């Protein structure tokens, strides 16, 4: 009897304990495809798992294959796929969506009805499905392995065809771009999805023909905290959606300089702010006139005032994307927000904030918006990465630096610059160590590290 084929996988057993191991490769089940993984981007959550064995509240409880920003090529079809998903075929290049909800289906494939139906899957919010399993996440147990392996079996409906003009590494960016498409919808600056995959009715049908040509981001001033890969995508998408101005805050001058130079932000020298590290001084001058005010709140106010001065935006920003999860940035975002602003919480950082300016947020009607993963975003992400436009606005806004738009790379070319380093699967551990350092051996900046076949 012939031996079963195997697939090499990078398996995390504990903090910094990443091992290359063979895994048995079974035939795809009904409704699944077998996919040869061609590219997988490493993200902040992968790094948290690698360094600490956990990401926020989610700790690994058994060996786990990381990686969820992936693309590949279909090598086999499971039973029923050719009939149910006729657009998929062997040899097709695809982007891989890694969140697998219940879809409001029973184990036999029949639809749930009434009180048994999953309200989140039924309303195109399947990212909130209680039974969702996300590849490479320790949120649920048993864990479902991620994409740092040669071949995987995956649900067919989660595979999204990509054009031949889009490289596998670029297609892997559909996942982080999806995070920002979802957050932008939550923040009210991006239209609803044109591709609802689970809902019974199209969300986009609520848009009239005239309103679909209007930019929801027009006139909006947007601030992004953190210009790692996710933050840079937030900047790029906000500009693509037609925001009036996009600015950014970080602690890394090199990344801020990259953001300004490559057109992710607006304003030469005035669209970025480098956040100083907390002072170790305990001098009386370091404290506010209010002795009851916590030090972290005082510092957040001070940093916000300095940033708004540099940006020349005394009234603050309309939309804020908080992509760091760091307590200081979360607090600072409240004081950088204008009246009636929205703050989208994207970064997964400290699970607790020691004190929060709830009164400042409430009296100024600042909305704190949670944003977790994504739903119905992948096809539009692929379109954007392929050079297509969102159904947004008939023209770009003529804001600061607007005259320079034509001199900058297009959206998809701009995002392609985020991939700074590539490694084979056999060097996955070295790739994680590079991502942790943040600079390569030549002192070059590390943004997005991709594992390629």
GUROPA-225999 format. One record per residue (C-alpha): x, y, z. Coordinates in nm, 3 decimals, padded with zeros to 5 digits. Layout:
N
R      east     north        up
R         X         Y         Z
...
This chain:
453
R      east     north        up
R    00.000    00.000    00.000
R    00.157    00.335   -00.102
R    00.252    00.579    00.172
R    00.041    00.889    00.213
R    00.200    01.211    00.086
R    00.323    01.468    00.335
R    00.336    01.847    00.345
R    00.611    02.039    00.525
R    00.480    02.281    00.790
R    00.631    02.538    01.026
R    00.477    02.444    01.363
R    00.491    02.661    01.676
R    00.520    02.456    01.997
R    00.582    02.747    02.235
R    00.753    03.085    02.252
R    01.025    03.091    01.981
R    00.994    02.713    01.945
R    00.919    02.689    01.572
R    00.985    02.351    01.409
R    00.969    02.229    01.051
R    00.762    01.909    01.051
R    00.604    01.681    00.791
R    00.224    01.660    00.805
R    00.014    01.389    00.641
R   -00.169    01.525    00.339
R   -00.521    01.390    00.300
R   -00.751    01.429    00.002
R   -00.980    01.735    00.030
R   -01.318    01.672    00.191
R   -01.646    01.753    00.010
R   -01.672    02.131   -00.031
R   -01.297    02.176    00.002
R   -01.008    02.232   -00.235
R   -00.647    02.136   -00.192
R   -00.423    02.440   -00.234
R   -00.049    02.467   -00.281
R    00.045    02.771   -00.073
R    00.264    03.009   -00.269
R    00.296    03.313   -00.042
R    00.215    03.393    00.321
R    00.273    03.730    00.482
R    00.373    03.744    00.849
R    00.172    03.989    01.057
R    00.181    04.131    01.409
R   -00.041    03.859    01.556
R    00.187    03.589    01.412
R    00.481    03.766    01.573
R    00.304    03.787    01.911
R    00.242    03.411    01.901
R    00.602    03.344    01.800
R    00.755    03.566    02.069
R    00.520    03.495    02.361
R    00.305    03.199    02.262
R   -00.001    03.420    02.282
R   -00.171    03.713    02.114
R   -00.350    03.926    02.372
R   -00.597    03.698    02.550
R   -00.543    03.411    02.304
R   -00.275    03.164    02.417
R   -00.174    02.851    02.224
R   -00.275    02.527    02.395
R   -00.137    02.284    02.137
R    00.116    02.301    01.851
R   -00.006    02.553    01.594
R    00.083    02.636    01.234
R    00.086    03.014    01.197
R    00.011    03.231    00.892
R   -00.317    03.366    00.754
R   -00.219    03.621    00.485
R   -00.193    03.377    00.198
R   -00.238    03.296   -00.168
R   -00.179    02.984   -00.373
R   -00.291    02.760   -00.655
R   -00.564    02.494   -00.646
R   -00.424    02.142   -00.695
R   -00.734    01.927   -00.631
R   -01.111    01.961   -00.588
R   -01.315    01.787   -00.321
R   -01.652    01.630   -00.384
R   -01.924    01.867   -00.507
R   -01.692    02.163   -00.562
R   -01.704    02.147   -00.942
R   -02.084    02.166   -00.929
R   -02.134    02.411   -00.642
R   -01.841    02.638   -00.730
R   -01.800    02.609   -01.109
R   -01.570    02.911   -01.117
R   -01.302    02.714   -00.930
R   -01.076    02.470   -01.113
R   -00.744    02.294   -01.073
R   -00.460    02.530   -01.162
R   -00.651    02.843   -01.060
R   -00.460    03.107   -00.864
R   -00.645    03.219   -00.550
R   -00.629    03.439   -00.243
R   -00.714    03.239    00.071
R   -00.962    03.374    00.327
R   -00.885    03.213    00.661
R   -01.195    03.280    00.871
R   -01.442    02.990    00.853
R   -01.782    03.061    01.016
R   -02.071    02.824    01.061
R   -02.260    02.995    00.772
R   -02.578    02.912    00.963
R   -02.553    02.554    00.838
R   -02.608    02.228    01.022
R   -02.347    01.953    01.012
R   -02.534    01.786    00.724
R   -02.523    02.105    00.518
R   -02.886    02.203    00.568
R   -02.974    02.562    00.659
R   -03.065    02.654    01.014
R   -03.389    02.840    01.060
R   -03.565    03.037    01.330
R   -03.395    03.063    01.666
R   -03.128    02.814    01.554
R   -03.004    03.042    01.277
R   -02.675    03.227    01.328
R   -02.773    03.594    01.329
R   -02.420    03.706    01.246
R   -02.378    03.479    00.944
R   -02.729    03.572    00.831
R   -02.645    03.943    00.836
R   -02.304    03.949    00.665
R   -02.119    03.981    00.996
R   -01.978    03.631    00.990
R   -01.655    03.755    01.146
R   -01.854    03.762    01.473
R   -01.989    03.406    01.435
R   -01.955    03.228    01.770
R   -01.849    02.910    01.592
R   -01.599    03.076    01.358
R   -01.260    02.909    01.340
R   -00.974    03.119    01.213
R   -00.665    02.952    01.073
R   -00.355    03.028    01.286
R   -00.557    03.170    01.577
R   -00.561    03.031    01.931
R   -00.896    03.196    02.005
R   -01.077    02.864    01.972
R   -00.971    02.512    02.070
R   -00.887    02.279    01.909
R   -00.690    02.532    01.705
R   -00.711    02.531    01.326
R   -00.371    02.537    01.158
R   -00.263    02.829    00.944
R   -00.091    02.859    00.609
R    00.282    02.817    00.679
R    00.279    02.478    00.510
R    00.328    02.354    00.157
R   -00.026    02.235    00.092
R   -00.355    02.268    00.278
R   -00.716    02.159    00.238
R   -00.948    02.457    00.266
R   -01.316    02.547    00.220
R   -01.387    02.626   -00.144
R   -01.608    02.928   -00.074
R   -01.309    03.092    00.103
R   -01.095    03.083   -00.211
R   -01.102    03.397   -00.426
R   -00.961    03.389   -00.781
R   -00.682    03.634   -00.860
R   -00.571    03.755   -01.204
R   -00.243    03.645   -01.360
R   -00.119    04.004   -01.339
R   -00.123    03.989   -00.958
R    00.178    03.823   -00.794
R    00.123    03.577   -00.512
R    00.295    03.811   -00.266
R    00.066    04.097   -00.368
R   -00.239    03.871   -00.344
R   -00.140    03.781    00.014
R   -00.198    04.149    00.099
R   -00.571    04.093    00.041
R   -00.594    03.981    00.405
R   -00.454    04.294    00.577
R   -00.632    04.509    00.319
R   -00.955    04.331    00.416
R   -00.895    04.432    00.778
R   -00.890    04.796    00.671
R   -01.183    04.768    00.432
R   -01.389    04.630    00.718
R   -01.265    04.896    00.963
R   -01.336    05.169    00.708
R   -01.693    05.044    00.672
R   -01.730    05.040    01.048
R   -01.599    05.397    01.056
R   -01.844    05.506    00.786
R   -01.603    05.606    00.509
R   -01.631    05.300    00.284
R   -01.944    05.177    00.101
R   -02.102    04.843    00.196
R   -01.976    04.532    00.021
R   -02.074    04.464   -00.338
R   -02.009    04.094   -00.278
R   -02.217    03.969    00.017
R   -02.127    03.601    00.036
R   -02.361    03.474    00.308
R   -02.648    03.724    00.341
R   -02.973    03.647    00.164
R   -02.996    03.998    00.018
R   -02.732    04.226   -00.126
R   -02.619    04.496    00.111
R   -02.517    04.712   -00.184
R   -02.877    04.722   -00.306
R   -02.946    04.986   -00.042
R   -02.723    05.225   -00.229
R   -02.895    05.429   -00.495
R   -02.710    05.478   -00.828
R   -02.633    05.838   -00.738
R   -02.517    05.768   -00.384
R   -02.279    05.493   -00.500
R   -02.077    05.759   -00.682
R   -02.041    05.974   -00.371
R   -01.730    05.955   -00.157
R   -01.816    05.883    00.205
R   -01.463    05.994    00.296
R   -01.482    06.329    00.115
R   -01.405    06.617    00.348
R   -01.286    06.382    00.623
R   -00.953    06.430    00.798
R   -00.804    06.099    00.906
R   -00.533    06.015    01.157
R   -00.360    05.676    01.174
R   -00.173    05.555    01.481
R    00.106    05.318    01.384
R    00.266    05.292    01.041
R    00.357    04.928    01.029
R    00.204    04.741    00.738
R   -00.154    04.766    00.872
R   -00.122    05.138    00.944
R    00.029    05.210    00.604
R   -00.257    05.024    00.438
R   -00.499    05.233    00.646
R   -00.333    05.548    00.512
R   -00.334    05.426    00.153
R   -00.697    05.315    00.163
R   -00.811    05.642    00.321
R   -00.643    05.832    00.039
R   -00.792    05.599   -00.220
R   -01.137    05.655   -00.071
R   -01.095    06.030   -00.120
R   -01.019    06.157    00.232
R   -00.934    06.526    00.250
R   -00.620    06.466    00.454
R   -00.436    06.167    00.602
R   -00.177    06.200    00.882
R    00.011    05.944    01.091
R    00.172    05.897    01.432
R    00.443    05.646    01.522
R    00.753    05.607    01.738
R    00.970    05.512    01.439
R    01.109    05.802    01.234
R    01.218    05.575    00.947
R    00.868    05.439    00.899
R    00.718    05.788    00.916
R    00.968    05.911    00.659
R    00.871    05.617    00.433
R    00.502    05.702    00.476
R    00.560    06.063    00.375
R    00.803    05.988    00.092
R    00.583    05.725   -00.071
R    00.265    05.932   -00.051
R    00.081    05.739    00.220
R    00.027    06.065    00.414
R   -00.037    06.427    00.320
R    00.186    06.724    00.383
R    00.564    06.726    00.345
R    00.692    06.731    00.702
R    00.352    06.820    00.845
R    00.164    06.493    00.794
R    00.361    06.277    01.036
R    00.443    06.300    01.406
R    00.709    06.095    01.585
R    00.583    06.013    01.931
R    00.851    06.063    02.200
R    00.918    05.781    02.440
R    00.781    05.838    02.793
R    01.002    06.062    03.003
R    01.165    05.909    03.310
R    01.165    06.245    03.480
R    00.967    06.276    03.801
R    01.022    06.649    03.837
R    00.724    06.863    03.953
R    00.715    07.024    03.608
R    00.622    06.687    03.458
R    00.282    06.686    03.624
R   -00.035    06.872    03.540
R   -00.207    07.124    03.760
R   -00.464    06.858    03.845
R   -00.298    06.630    04.103
R   -00.574    06.370    04.062
R   -00.515    06.330    03.690
R   -00.338    06.002    03.613
R    00.005    06.033    03.457
R   -00.090    05.837    03.147
R   -00.383    06.073    03.079
R   -00.164    06.378    03.130
R    00.094    06.239    02.890
R   -00.172    06.153    02.631
R   -00.309    06.508    02.642
R    00.037    06.655    02.604
R    00.132    06.431    02.312
R   -00.200    06.496    02.141
R   -00.155    06.872    02.172
R    00.196    06.850    02.026
R    00.081    06.631    01.738
R   -00.216    06.854    01.650
R    00.018    07.151    01.651
R    00.256    06.982    01.406
R   -00.037    06.878    01.186
R   -00.189    07.228    01.212
R   -00.522    07.064    01.295
R   -00.627    07.237    01.620
R   -00.980    07.097    01.604
R   -00.864    06.738    01.567
R   -00.949    06.461    01.321
R   -01.281    06.317    01.203
R   -01.174    05.953    01.181
R   -00.892    05.784    01.371
R   -00.756    05.437    01.297
R   -00.576    05.307    01.607
R   -00.351    05.034    01.469
R   -00.106    04.985    01.757
R   -00.309    04.860    02.052
R   -00.064    05.048    02.276
R   -00.228    05.210    02.577
R   -00.066    05.549    02.518
R   -00.191    05.565    02.160
R   -00.543    05.453    02.251
R   -00.564    05.732    02.511
R   -00.404    05.988    02.283
R   -00.654    05.911    02.008
R   -00.938    06.047    02.223
R   -00.762    06.383    02.256
R   -00.676    06.392    01.884
R   -01.041    06.343    01.789
R   -01.266    06.630    01.691
R   -01.623    06.668    01.815
R   -01.837    06.379    01.692
R   -01.535    06.184    01.566
R   -01.503    05.808    01.532
R   -01.212    05.601    01.658
R   -01.172    05.256    01.501
R   -00.985    05.021    01.735
R   -00.784    04.788    01.512
R   -00.463    04.711    01.699
R   -00.458    04.408    01.929
R   -00.235    04.523    02.213
R   -00.284    04.546    02.588
R   -00.611    04.376    02.686
R   -00.661    04.637    02.962
R   -00.617    05.014    02.984
R   -00.535    05.135    03.336
R   -00.743    05.452    03.305
R   -00.951    05.598    03.025
R   -01.081    05.954    02.960
R   -01.443    05.839    02.939
R   -01.582    06.183    03.022
R   -01.383    06.349    02.742
R   -01.509    06.088    02.496
R   -01.870    06.109    02.612
R   -01.912    06.487    02.630
R   -01.755    06.532    02.288
R   -01.958    06.242    02.140
R   -01.651    06.052    02.026
R   -01.751    05.704    01.911
R   -01.520    05.413    01.996
R   -01.569    05.148    01.730
R   -01.447    04.792    01.765
R   -01.323    04.632    01.445
R   -01.239    04.261    01.436
R   -01.110    04.095    01.122
R   -01.350    04.130    00.827
R   -01.651    03.999    00.635
R   -01.732    04.019    00.263
R   -01.414    04.207    00.176
R   -01.190    03.971   -00.016
R   -01.320    04.018   -00.370
R   -01.298    04.396   -00.339
R   -00.952    04.365   -00.189
R   -00.842    04.160   -00.489
R   -00.994    04.418   -00.724
R   -00.809    04.701   -00.552
R   -00.481    04.511   -00.556
R   -00.537    04.438   -00.924
R   -00.571    04.807   -01.004
R   -00.949    04.846   -00.996
R   -01.127    05.119   -00.801
R   -01.386    05.103   -00.527
R   -01.729    05.243   -00.623
R   -01.654    05.562   -00.442
R   -01.604    05.900   -00.600
R   -01.588    06.047   -00.946
R   -01.275    06.247   -00.863
R   -00.997    06.272   -00.613
R   -01.016    06.559   -00.367
R   -00.786    06.855   -00.435
R   -00.647    06.864   -00.083
R   -00.296    06.922    00.049
R   -00.045    06.758   -00.182
R   -00.329    06.672   -00.418
R   -00.125    06.801   -00.710
R    00.132    06.535   -00.638
R   -00.111    06.243   -00.667
R   -00.022    06.183   -01.029
R    00.345    06.162   -00.934
R    00.284    05.888   -00.680
R    00.239    05.521   -00.752
R   -00.114    05.384   -00.787
R   -00.281    05.211   -00.494
R   -00.177    04.857   -00.586
R    00.181    04.960   -00.670
R    00.200    05.153   -00.345
R    00.097    04.852   -00.139
R    00.341    04.629   -00.326
R    00.622    04.838   -00.171
R    00.521    04.709    00.172
R    00.678    04.369    00.096
R    01.037    04.433    00.199
R    01.172    04.082    00.265
R    01.110    03.729    00.132
R    01.209    03.390    00.275
R    01.145    03.024    00.184
R    00.940    02.809    00.424
R    01.259    02.634    00.537
R    01.376    02.966    00.684
R    01.052    03.060    00.860
R    01.229    03.095    01.196
R    01.481    03.338    01.048
R    01.191    03.535    00.896
R    01.024    03.571    01.236
R    01.351    03.679    01.398
R    01.395    03.946    01.130
R    01.041    04.072    01.184
R    01.106    04.091    01.559
R    01.424    04.296    01.509
R    01.260    04.542    01.271
R    01.582    04.598    01.074
R    01.786    04.367    00.850
R    02.162    04.313    00.862
R    02.216    04.618    00.639
R    02.003    04.838    00.860
R    01.712    04.827    00.616
R    01.358    04.879    00.743
R    01.136    04.572    00.778
R    00.768    04.618    00.695
R    00.614    04.302    00.551
R    00.799    03.970    00.550
R    00.659    03.709    00.312
R    00.724    03.332    00.310
R    00.727    03.220   -00.053
R    00.726    02.877   -00.215
